[in-house]
Amino acid sequence: MDERLLLYFTTLIDKGSFTAAAKSLHISQPSLSAAIKKLEDNMGLTLIERSTRKISLTKEGELLFRYVQDALQ
């Protein structure tokens, strides 16, 4: 698993939006979106529900987020 994709995923969740996360990561929003899509494709899961105003985690996304947070501690 690409650790960079996990960093992007956790930053996205921490920041709450693609725009804020991309700014924090010093990458473009389309690059972040593509990276998250790649992570989802690699895992064969939808991790994030997207809307025009906010993001929310799917059940699988919540599990991955908790797992990554635990692994980082």
Phi and psi restraints in degrees (range 20) as a CNS / XPLOR table:
assign (resid 1 and name C) (resid 2 and name N)
       (resid 2 and name CA) (resid 2 and name C) 1.0 -75.8 20.0 2
assign (resid 2 and name N) (resid 2 and name CA)
       (resid 2 and name C) (resid 3 and name N) 1.0 113.6 20.0 2
assign (resid 2 and name C) (resid 3 and name N)
       (resid 3 and name CA) (resid 3 and name C) 1.0 -60.7 20.0 2
assign (resid 3 and name N) (resid 3 and name CA)
       (resid 3 and name C) (resid 4 and name N) 1.0 -31.3 20.0 2
assign (resid 3 and name C) (resid 4 and name N)
       (resid 4 and name CA) (resid 4 and name C) 1.0 -60.7 20.0 2
assign (resid 4 and name N) (resid 4 and name CA)
       (resid 4 and name C) (resid 5 and name N) 1.0 -41.2 20.0 2
assign (resid 4 and name C) (resid 5 and name N)
       (resid 5 and name CA) (resid 5 and name C) 1.0 -64.7 20.0 2
assign (resid 5 and name N) (resid 5 and name CA)
       (resid 5 and name C) (resid 6 and name N) 1.0 -38.0 20.0 2
assign (resid 5 and name C) (resid 6 and name N)
       (resid 6 and name CA) (resid 6 and name C) 1.0 -67.3 20.0 2
assign (resid 6 and name N) (resid 6 and name CA)
       (resid 6 and name C) (resid 7 and name N) 1.0 -38.3 20.0 2
assign (resid 6 and name C) (resid 7 and name N)
       (resid 7 and name CA) (resid 7 and name C) 1.0 -62.2 20.0 2
assign (resid 7 and name N) (resid 7 and name CA)
       (resid 7 and name C) (resid 8 and name N) 1.0 -45.3 20.0 2
assign (resid 7 and name C) (resid 8 and name N)
       (resid 8 and name CA) (resid 8 and name C) 1.0 -61.4 20.0 2
assign (resid 8 and name N) (resid 8 and name CA)
       (resid 8 and name C) (resid 9 and name N) 1.0 -43.2 20.0 2
assign (resid 8 and name C) (resid 9 and name N)
       (resid 9 and name CA) (resid 9 and name C) 1.0 -61.0 20.0 2
assign (resid 9 and name N) (resid 9 and name CA)
       (resid 9 and name C) (resid 10 and name N) 1.0 -50.3 20.0 2
assign (resid 9 and name C) (resid 10 and name N)
       (resid 10 and name CA) (resid 10 and name C) 1.0 -66.6 20.0 2
assign (resid 10 and name N) (resid 10 and name CA)
       (resid 10 and name C) (resid 11 and name N) 1.0 -36.7 20.0 2
assign (resid 10 and name C) (resid 11 and name N)
       (resid 11 and name CA) (resid 11 and name C) 1.0 -64.7 20.0 2
assign (resid 11 and name N) (resid 11 and name CA)
       (resid 11 and name C) (resid 12 and name N) 1.0 -41.4 20.0 2
assign (resid 11 and name C) (resid 12 and name N)
       (resid 12 and name CA) (resid 12 and name C) 1.0 -58.8 20.0 2
assign (resid 12 and name N) (resid 12 and name CA)
       (resid 12 and name C) (resid 13 and name N) 1.0 -45.1 20.0 2
assign (resid 12 and name C) (resid 13 and name N)
       (resid 13 and name CA) (resid 13 and name C) 1.0 -67.2 20.0 2
assign (resid 13 and name N) (resid 13 and name CA)
       (resid 13 and name C) (resid 14 and name N) 1.0 -43.4 20.0 2
assign (resid 13 and name C) (resid 14 and name N)
       (resid 14 and name CA) (resid 14 and name C) 1.0 -61.5 20.0 2
assign (resid 14 and name N) (resid 14 and name CA)
       (resid 14 and name C) (resid 15 and name N) 1.0 -40.9 20.0 2
assign (resid 14 and name C) (resid 15 and name N)
       (resid 15 and name CA) (resid 15 and name C) 1.0 -83.8 20.0 2
assign (resid 15 and name N) (resid 15 and name CA)
       (resid 15 and name C) (resid 16 and name N) 1.0 -26.0 20.0 2
assign (resid 15 and name C) (resid 16 and name N)
       (resid 16 and name CA) (resid 16 and name C) 1.0 86.7 20.0 2
assign (resid 16 and name N) (resid 16 and name CA)
       (resid 16 and name C) (resid 17 and name N) 1.0 -4.5 20.0 2
assign (resid 16 and name C) (resid 17 and name N)
       (resid 17 and name CA) (resid 17 and name C) 1.0 -154.7 20.0 2
assign (resid 17 and name N) (resid 17 and name CA)
       (resid 17 and name C) (resid 18 and name N) 1.0 155.1 20.0 2
assign (resid 17 and name C) (resid 18 and name N)
       (resid 18 and name CA) (resid 18 and name C) 1.0 -64.4 20.0 2
assign (resid 18 and name N) (resid 18 and name CA)
       (resid 18 and name C) (resid 19 and name N) 1.0 -39.9 20.0 2
assign (resid 18 and name C) (resid 19 and name N)
       (resid 19 and name CA) (resid 19 and name C) 1.0 -63.7 20.0 2
assign (resid 19 and name N) (resid 19 and name CA)
       (resid 19 and name C) (resid 20 and name N) 1.0 -49.3 20.0 2
assign (resid 19 and name C) (resid 20 and name N)
       (resid 20 and name CA) (resid 20 and name C) 1.0 -65.3 20.0 2
assign (resid 20 and name N) (resid 20 and name CA)
       (resid 20 and name C) (resid 21 and name N) 1.0 -40.5 20.0 2
assign (resid 20 and name C) (resid 21 and name N)
       (resid 21 and name CA) (resid 21 and name C) 1.0 -66.3 20.0 2
assign (resid 21 and name N) (resid 21 and name CA)
       (resid 21 and name C) (resid 22 and name N) 1.0 -43.7 20.0 2
assign (resid 21 and name C) (resid 22 and name N)
       (resid 22 and name CA) (resid 22 and name C) 1.0 -61.4 20.0 2
assign (resid 22 and name N) (resid 22 and name CA)
       (resid 22 and name C) (resid 23 and name N) 1.0 -41.6 20.0 2
assign (resid 22 and name C) (resid 23 and name N)
       (resid 23 and name CA) (resid 23 and name C) 1.0 -62.5 20.0 2
assign (resid 23 and name N) (resid 23 and name CA)
       (resid 23 and name C) (resid 24 and name N) 1.0 -43.7 20.0 2
assign (resid 23 and name C) (resid 24 and name N)
       (resid 24 and name CA) (resid 24 and name C) 1.0 -63.7 20.0 2
assign (resid 24 and name N) (resid 24 and name CA)
       (resid 24 and name C) (resid 25 and name N) 1.0 -36.2 20.0 2
assign (resid 24 and name C) (resid 25 and name N)
       (resid 25 and name CA) (resid 25 and name C) 1.0 -85.7 20.0 2
assign (resid 25 and name N) (resid 25 and name CA)
       (resid 25 and name C) (resid 26 and name N) 1.0 -6.9 20.0 2
assign (resid 25 and name C) (resid 26 and name N)
       (resid 26 and name CA) (resid 26 and name C) 1.0 61.9 20.0 2
assign (resid 26 and name N) (resid 26 and name CA)
       (resid 26 and name C) (resid 27 and name N) 1.0 42.3 20.0 2
assign (resid 26 and name C) (resid 27 and name N)
       (resid 27 and name CA) (resid 27 and name C) 1.0 -132.1 20.0 2
assign (resid 27 and name N) (resid 27 and name CA)
       (resid 27 and name C) (resid 28 and name N) 1.0 168.6 20.0 2
assign (resid 27 and name C) (resid 28 and name N)
       (resid 28 and name CA) (resid 28 and name C) 1.0 -77.9 20.0 2
assign (resid 28 and name N) (resid 28 and name CA)
       (resid 28 and name C) (resid 29 and name N) 1.0 155.5 20.0 2
assign (resid 28 and name C) (resid 29 and name N)
       (resid 29 and name CA) (resid 29 and name C) 1.0 -62.2 20.0 2
assign (resid 29 and name N) (resid 29 and name CA)
       (resid 29 and name C) (resid 30 and name N) 1.0 -42.2 20.0 2
assign (resid 29 and name C) (resid 30 and name N)
       (resid 30 and name CA) (resid 30 and name C) 1.0 -62.4 20.0 2
assign (resid 30 and name N) (resid 30 and name CA)
       (resid 30 and name C) (resid 31 and name N) 1.0 -34.1 20.0 2
assign (resid 30 and name C) (resid 31 and name N)
       (resid 31 and name CA) (resid 31 and name C) 1.0 -65.6 20.0 2
assign (resid 31 and name N) (resid 31 and name CA)
       (resid 31 and name C) (resid 32 and name N) 1.0 -40.9 20.0 2
assign (resid 31 and name C) (resid 32 and name N)
       (resid 32 and name CA) (resid 32 and name C) 1.0 -65.4 20.0 2
assign (resid 32 and name N) (resid 32 and name CA)
       (resid 32 and name C) (resid 33 and name N) 1.0 -44.6 20.0 2
assign (resid 32 and name C) (resid 33 and name N)
       (resid 33 and name CA) (resid 33 and name C) 1.0 -59.4 20.0 2
assign (resid 33 and name N) (resid 33 and name CA)
       (resid 33 and name C) (resid 34 and name N) 1.0 -43.1 20.0 2
assign (resid 33 and name C) (resid 34 and name N)
       (resid 34 and name CA) (resid 34 and name C) 1.0 -65.2 20.0 2
assign (resid 34 and name N) (resid 34 and name CA)
       (resid 34 and name C) (resid 35 and name N) 1.0 -38.4 20.0 2
assign (resid 34 and name C) (resid 35 and name N)
       (resid 35 and name CA) (resid 35 and name C) 1.0 -65.6 20.0 2
assign (resid 35 and name N) (resid 35 and name CA)
       (resid 35 and name C) (resid 36 and name N) 1.0 -41.4 20.0 2
assign (resid 35 and name C) (resid 36 and name N)
       (resid 36 and name CA) (resid 36 and name C) 1.0 -66.8 20.0 2
assign (resid 36 and name N) (resid 36 and name CA)
       (resid 36 and name C) (resid 37 and name N) 1.0 -40.0 20.0 2
assign (resid 36 and name C) (resid 37 and name N)
       (resid 37 and name CA) (resid 37 and name C) 1.0 -62.3 20.0 2
assign (resid 37 and name N) (resid 37 and name CA)
       (resid 37 and name C) (resid 38 and name N) 1.0 -40.7 20.0 2
assign (resid 37 and name C) (resid 38 and name N)
       (resid 38 and name CA) (resid 38 and name C) 1.0 -62.8 20.0 2
assign (resid 38 and name N) (resid 38 and name CA)
       (resid 38 and name C) (resid 39 and name N) 1.0 -42.2 20.0 2
assign (resid 38 and name C) (resid 39 and name N)
       (resid 39 and name CA) (resid 39 and name C) 1.0 -61.0 20.0 2
assign (resid 39 and name N) (resid 39 and name CA)
       (resid 39 and name C) (resid 40 and name N) 1.0 -45.5 20.0 2
assign (resid 39 and name C) (resid 40 and name N)
       (resid 40 and name CA) (resid 40 and name C) 1.0 -62.6 20.0 2
assign (resid 40 and name N) (resid 40 and name CA)
       (resid 40 and name C) (resid 41 and name N) 1.0 -42.8 20.0 2
assign (resid 40 and name C) (resid 41 and name N)
       (resid 41 and name CA) (resid 41 and name C) 1.0 -63.7 20.0 2
assign (resid 41 and name N) (resid 41 and name CA)
       (resid 41 and name C) (resid 42 and name N) 1.0 -43.1 20.0 2
assign (resid 41 and name C) (resid 42 and name N)
       (resid 42 and name CA) (resid 42 and name C) 1.0 -61.2 20.0 2
assign (resid 42 and name N) (resid 42 and name CA)
       (resid 42 and name C) (resid 43 and name N) 1.0 -37.0 20.0 2
assign (resid 42 and name C) (resid 43 and name N)
       (resid 43 and name CA) (resid 43 and name C) 1.0 -88.2 20.0 2
assign (resid 43 and name N) (resid 43 and name CA)
       (resid 43 and name C) (resid 44 and name N) 1.0 -15.4 20.0 2
assign (resid 43 and name C) (resid 44 and name N)
       (resid 44 and name CA) (resid 44 and name C) 1.0 69.8 20.0 2
assign (resid 44 and name N) (resid 44 and name CA)
       (resid 44 and name C) (resid 45 and name N) 1.0 28.3 20.0 2
assign (resid 44 and name C) (resid 45 and name N)
       (resid 45 and name CA) (resid 45 and name C) 1.0 -135.7 20.0 2
assign (resid 45 and name N) (resid 45 and name CA)
       (resid 45 and name C) (resid 46 and name N) 1.0 153.9 20.0 2
assign (resid 45 and name C) (resid 46 and name N)
       (resid 46 and name CA) (resid 46 and name C) 1.0 -92.9 20.0 2
assign (resid 46 and name N) (resid 46 and name CA)
       (resid 46 and name C) (resid 47 and name N) 1.0 121.1 20.0 2
assign (resid 46 and name C) (resid 47 and name N)
       (resid 47 and name CA) (resid 47 and name C) 1.0 -100.6 20.0 2
assign (resid 47 and name N) (resid 47 and name CA)
       (resid 47 and name C) (resid 48 and name N) 1.0 -27.6 20.0 2
assign (resid 47 and name C) (resid 48 and name N)
       (resid 48 and name CA) (resid 48 and name C) 1.0 -132.0 20.0 2
assign (resid 48 and name N) (resid 48 and name CA)
       (resid 48 and name C) (resid 49 and name N) 1.0 132.9 20.0 2
assign (resid 48 and name C) (resid 49 and name N)
       (resid 49 and name CA) (resid 49 and name C) 1.0 -91.2 20.0 2
assign (resid 49 and name N) (resid 49 and name CA)
       (resid 49 and name C) (resid 50 and name N) 1.0 125.1 20.0 2
assign (resid 49 and name C) (resid 50 and name N)
       (resid 50 and name CA) (resid 50 and name C) 1.0 -104.6 20.0 2
assign (resid 50 and name N) (resid 50 and name CA)
       (resid 50 and name C) (resid 51 and name N) 1.0 141.2 20.0 2
assign (resid 50 and name C) (resid 51 and name N)
       (resid 51 and name CA) (resid 51 and name C) 1.0 -139.0 20.0 2
assign (resid 51 and name N) (resid 51 and name CA)
       (resid 51 and name C) (resid 52 and name N) 1.0 176.2 20.0 2
assign (resid 51 and name C) (resid 52 and name N)
       (resid 52 and name CA) (resid 52 and name C) 1.0 -70.5 20.0 2
assign (resid 52 and name N) (resid 52 and name CA)
       (resid 52 and name C) (resid 53 and name N) 1.0 -21.5 20.0 2
assign (resid 52 and name C) (resid 53 and name N)
       (resid 53 and name CA) (resid 53 and name C) 1.0 -108.0 20.0 2
assign (resid 53 and name N) (resid 53 and name CA)
       (resid 53 and name C) (resid 54 and name N) 1.0 -31.8 20.0 2
assign (resid 53 and name C) (resid 54 and name N)
       (resid 54 and name CA) (resid 54 and name C) 1.0 -153.0 20.0 2
assign (resid 54 and name N) (resid 54 and name CA)
       (resid 54 and name C) (resid 55 and name N) 1.0 170.1 20.0 2
assign (resid 54 and name C) (resid 55 and name N)
       (resid 55 and name CA) (resid 55 and name C) 1.0 -115.1 20.0 2
assign (resid 55 and name N) (resid 55 and name CA)
       (resid 55 and name C) (resid 56 and name N) 1.0 154.8 20.0 2
assign (resid 55 and name C) (resid 56 and name N)
       (resid 56 and name CA) (resid 56 and name C) 1.0 -145.2 20.0 2
assign (resid 56 and name N) (resid 56 and name CA)
       (resid 56 and name C) (resid 57 and name N) 1.0 151.4 20.0 2
assign (resid 56 and name C) (resid 57 and name N)
       (resid 57 and name CA) (resid 57 and name C) 1.0 -83.8 20.0 2
assign (resid 57 and name N) (resid 57 and name CA)
       (resid 57 and name C) (resid 58 and name N) 1.0 142.7 20.0 2
assign (resid 57 and name C) (resid 58 and name N)
       (resid 58 and name CA) (resid 58 and name C) 1.0 -78.1 20.0 2
assign (resid 58 and name N) (resid 58 and name CA)
       (resid 58 and name C) (resid 59 and name N) 1.0 173.7 20.0 2
assign (resid 58 and name C) (resid 59 and name N)
       (resid 59 and name CA) (resid 59 and name C) 1.0 -58.9 20.0 2
assign (resid 59 and name N) (resid 59 and name CA)
       (resid 59 and name C) (resid 60 and name N) 1.0 -40.9 20.0 2
assign (resid 59 and name C) (resid 60 and name N)
       (resid 60 and name CA) (resid 60 and name C) 1.0 -65.4 20.0 2
assign (resid 60 and name N) (resid 60 and name CA)
       (resid 60 and name C) (resid 61 and name N) 1.0 -38.7 20.0 2
assign (resid 60 and name C) (resid 61 and name N)
       (resid 61 and name CA) (resid 61 and name C) 1.0 -64.0 20.0 2
assign (resid 61 and name N) (resid 61 and name CA)
       (resid 61 and name C) (resid 62 and name N) 1.0 -40.3 20.0 2
assign (resid 61 and name C) (resid 62 and name N)
       (resid 62 and name CA) (resid 62 and name C) 1.0 -62.0 20.0 2
assign (resid 62 and name N) (resid 62 and name CA)
       (resid 62 and name C) (resid 63 and name N) 1.0 -43.0 20.0 2
assign (resid 62 and name C) (resid 63 and name N)
       (resid 63 and name CA) (resid 63 and name C) 1.0 -63.8 20.0 2
assign (resid 63 and name N) (resid 63 and name CA)
       (resid 63 and name C) (resid 64 and name N) 1.0 -44.4 20.0 2
assign (resid 63 and name C) (resid 64 and name N)
       (resid 64 and name CA) (resid 64 and name C) 1.0 -64.2 20.0 2
assign (resid 64 and name N) (resid 64 and name CA)
       (resid 64 and name C) (resid 65 and name N) 1.0 -42.8 20.0 2
assign (resid 64 and name C) (resid 65 and name N)
       (resid 65 and name CA) (resid 65 and name C) 1.0 -60.2 20.0 2
assign (resid 65 and name N) (resid 65 and name CA)
       (resid 65 and name C) (resid 66 and name N) 1.0 -46.2 20.0 2
assign (resid 65 and name C) (resid 66 and name N)
       (resid 66 and name CA) (resid 66 and name C) 1.0 -61.6 20.0 2
assign (resid 66 and name N) (resid 66 and name CA)
       (resid 66 and name C) (resid 67 and name N) 1.0 -42.6 20.0 2
assign (resid 66 and name C) (resid 67 and name N)
       (resid 67 and name CA) (resid 67 and name C) 1.0 -61.1 20.0 2
assign (resid 67 and name N) (resid 67 and name CA)
       (resid 67 and name C) (resid 68 and name N) 1.0 -46.8 20.0 2
assign (resid 67 and name C) (resid 68 and name N)
       (resid 68 and name CA) (resid 68 and name C) 1.0 -65.2 20.0 2
assign (resid 68 and name N) (resid 68 and name CA)
       (resid 68 and name C) (resid 69 and name N) 1.0 -42.5 20.0 2
assign (resid 68 and name C) (resid 69 and name N)
       (resid 69 and name CA) (resid 69 and name C) 1.0 -60.8 20.0 2
assign (resid 69 and name N) (resid 69 and name CA)
       (resid 69 and name C) (resid 70 and name N) 1.0 -43.4 20.0 2
assign (resid 69 and name C) (resid 70 and name N)
       (resid 70 and name CA) (resid 70 and name C) 1.0 -63.1 20.0 2
assign (resid 70 and name N) (resid 70 and name CA)
       (resid 70 and name C) (resid 71 and name N) 1.0 -40.5 20.0 2
assign (resid 70 and name C) (resid 71 and name N)
       (resid 71 and name CA) (resid 71 and name C) 1.0 -66.6 20.0 2
assign (resid 71 and name N) (resid 71 and name CA)
       (resid 71 and name C) (resid 72 and name N) 1.0 -32.0 20.0 2
assign (resid 71 and name C) (resid 72 and name N)
       (resid 72 and name CA) (resid 72 and name C) 1.0 -76.8 20.0 2
assign (resid 72 and name N) (resid 72 and name CA)
       (resid 72 and name C) (resid 73 and name N) 1.0 -17.7 20.0 2
